């Protein structure tokens, strides 16, 4: 069975209720926020679910950052060294907003979100995925936390000074 919003003829599997939150920031704690295309006015950090059950959380974080911001993480030729991506070894469990529950299998109401941070150069280029985000901004971490619609995203941003 596939979600009701899957394109005709192209089955799309349900989302896996395990995701990453990646707070992208500079050394002086300027935080990248993006405005959701499907919910204008909702600002957030990079988020996204695992594509497969076998995809690691680190792979999910690297993929989502690249998809949503155009920032490549890795070694030779990447925009940011892999060592700049930190797994906080912290997870939040929360209820999936009703507006997005149809993307998940029937009966799935909770998601586990694993928190990462990525320190980037202040002058890094950001290229948004237009189907996902309308615009982006860099804000001091406290202002960024205030702008987030997600409580777990705001809390992660506020923890940045202790997690670097």
C-alpha positions in Angstrom: 0.0 0.0 0.0 1.2 3.5 -0.8 0.5 7.0 0.6 -2.6 8.7 -0.9 -0.4 11.5 -2.4 1.8 9.1 -4.5 1.7 10.0 -8.2 -0.5 7.7 -10.4 1.4 4.7 -11.7 4.5 5.4 -9.5 4.1 3.7 -6.1 5.8 5.7 -3.4 6.5 3.9 -0.1 5.4 5.2 3.2 7.9 7.4 5.1 9.9 5.6 7.7 9.2 7.2 11.1 12.9 7.7 11.9 14.5 10.9 10.9 17.3 13.3 11.4 17.5 17.0 12.4 20.7 18.7 11.3 21.3 22.2 12.7 23.7 23.9 10.3 25.7 26.7 11.9 28.9 28.8 11.5 31.7 29.1 14.1 30.1 32.2 15.6 26.7 30.4 15.9 24.8 31.9 13.0 22.2 29.2 12.2 20.7 28.4 8.8 16.9 28.3 8.7 14.7 27.5 5.8 11.0 28.3 5.2 8.9 25.3 4.2 7.3 25.4 0.8 4.3 23.4 1.9 3.8 25.5 5.0 4.9 29.1 4.4 5.8 30.8 7.7 7.2 27.5 9.1 10.9 27.8 9.5 13.2 24.9 10.3 16.7 23.4 10.1 17.3 20.4 7.8 15.1 17.5 8.5 14.3 14.3 6.8 13.5 10.6 7.1 15.6 7.6 6.3 15.0 6.5 2.7 15.4 2.8 3.6 15.6 0.7 6.7 19.2 0.0 6.0 20.3 3.6 5.5 22.4 4.7 8.5 21.5 7.9 10.3 24.8 9.4 9.2 24.0 8.6 5.6 20.5 10.2 6.1 22.0 13.4 7.5 24.5 13.7 4.6 21.9 13.0 2.0 19.3 15.4 3.5 21.8 18.3 3.9 22.8 17.9 0.2 19.2 17.6 -1.0 17.9 20.5 1.0 20.8 23.0 0.9 23.2 21.8 -1.9 25.9 21.5 0.7 28.1 18.4 0.1 29.7 16.7 3.1 32.6 14.3 2.7 36.3 14.3 1.9 38.0 15.3 -1.3 35.9 17.7 -3.4 33.2 18.2 -0.8 32.2 21.6 0.4 32.5 20.6 4.1 34.7 17.9 5.7 32.8 15.0 7.2 34.4 15.7 10.6 32.3 18.9 10.8 29.1 16.8 11.0 28.5 15.8 14.6 26.1 13.2 15.8 24.8 14.4 19.2 23.8 10.8 20.2 20.4 12.4 21.2 17.0 11.5 19.9 13.6 13.1 20.3 10.3 11.2 20.0 7.3 13.2 19.1 3.8 13.0 17.7 3.7 13.5 13.9 1.6 16.5 13.0 -1.8 15.3 11.7 -1.3 17.2 8.5 1.7 15.0 7.6 0.4 11.6 9.0 -0.8 10.4 5.5 2.8 10.1 4.5 3.3 7.3 7.0 1.7 3.8 7.2 -1.7 3.7 8.8 -1.5 3.8 12.5 1.9 5.4 12.7 1.6 8.5 14.8 5.1 9.0 16.3 8.6 9.7 14.9 12.0 9.4 16.4 14.3 12.3 15.4 18.1 12.0 15.8 20.0 15.3 16.3 23.1 16.3 14.4 24.9 19.6 13.9 27.1 20.7 11.0 29.6 23.6 11.3 30.1 25.3 7.9 32.2 28.3 6.7 30.4 31.6 7.0 30.6 32.2 3.2 29.2 28.8 2.2 26.8 28.8 -0.8 23.3 27.5 -0.1 21.1 26.2 -2.9 17.6 25.3 -1.8 15.4 22.5 -3.1 12.5 24.6 -4.5 9.9 21.9 -3.9 10.9 21.9 -0.2 11.8 25.4 0.8 10.9 29.0 -0.3 13.8 30.9 1.2 16.6 30.7 3.8 18.2 33.0 6.3 21.1 33.0 8.7 20.3 34.2 12.3 22.1 34.3 15.6 21.3 31.1 17.4 18.8 32.5 19.9 16.8 34.3 17.2 16.9 31.2 15.0 15.4 29.2 17.9 12.6 31.7 18.4 11.7 31.5 14.7 11.4 27.7 14.5 8.0 26.2 14.5 9.2 22.9 16.0 10.0 22.8 19.7 12.6 20.0 19.3 14.3 22.1 16.6 14.3 25.2 18.8 15.7 23.2 21.7 18.5 21.8 19.6 19.5 25.2 18.4 19.6 26.5 22.0 21.9 23.6 22.9 24.5 24.6 20.2 26.9 26.4 22.5 27.2 23.3 24.7 27.4 20.8 21.8 30.2 22.3 19.7 
